[in-house]
Amino acid sequence: MRSASATTDVSNPERSEEASVLFADRRNRLDNVVQAIDLGLLAPLLVGMAAVIIFVLSYAYLLQKLG
């Protein structure tokens, strides 16, 4: 089996075609990952992460003031 380079070569159509097939496969996998992300779950997750960050920062601030 011959490995194909990641760049396209205009002087060699066979190599260009192999590279485009390689990138098409990666693009399909990326599209599947993007479609798998549930936007209904993403927003509450981001809000929860922001709340945790704010809580940790305020707790550290209060410990500094009280200590």
N, C-alpha and C positions, 0 to 999 in steps of 0.2 A: 504494500500500500504506500502511495506517495503522499507526502504531506504538502499541503497547499500553503502558499504564503498569504499573509493577511492583506496585502496590497494588491490592487488590480494592475495588470500590465496590459496596456493598449496594444503593444506590439505582438502579444500572444493571446489570442481570443480564448484558448483553452484555459489558461490560468485565470483570466478575468472571470470566466463563468464559474470556476471553482470558488473564487473569493466571494462572488455575489451569493452563491448558495450558502456559503459559510455564514455570511452576515444575515441572510434571510432566516436561518435557523435561530440565530441569537435574537433577532427581532421578534420572532414568534414566541420564544420563551419569555421575553420581556413583556409582550402583550398579555400573555397568560398570567404573569405575576401581577400586572396592573389590574387585570380583570378580577383577580382573586381577592384584592383588597376590598373589604366591605366598608363603604363610606358611612354607613349607619353606625358602625362600631368605631370608626376612626375618630370622629368628633368627640364622643364621650371619653375616649382614651386620652386624647390630647388635653381635654379639660381636666381630667383627673391628674395627669402628669404635671400640669401647671399648678394645680392646687397643692400637690405634694411639694413642689419646689418652693412655693410661697410659704407653706407651713414650715419647712426646714429652715428657710432664711429668717423667718420671723422668730422661730425658736432659738436659733443661734444669736440673733440680735437681743432677745430677752435674757438669755444666759449671760451675755456680755454685760448688759445693764445691771443685772442682779448680782453678778459675781464679781 
